[in-house]
């Protein structure tokens, strides 16, 4: 009957509109998801650059540490050599001082 057909048509129309709304909501959610993924990708790229910079900084720091360590060792060696020469000078000075005292007593 016509009444049944109208009821069926109304039901079909309601289902159609409900499905259409669900599809629109899904599309909006997909767009949000896409924006989130794009932000995540951007953040990942930034994190990768930051990690690379940290790696470069660490490499530079290690290099500087090695250079300063070598300079320290060189300075230590110079100080040791200077100390030896100073001790030798003090010994010569004491020897000469002793000889001068001997001459003074003669």
URBELLIN-V455178 format. One record per run of one state. SS is the DSSP state (H for helix, E for strand, L for the rest). FROM is the first residue (numbers start at 1). TO is the last residue. If there is no record, write none. Layout:
# URBELLIN-V455178
ss: {SS,SS}
from: {FROM,FROM}
to: {TO,TO}
This chain:
# URBELLIN-V455178
ss: {L,H,L}
from: {1,2,106}
to: {1,105,106}
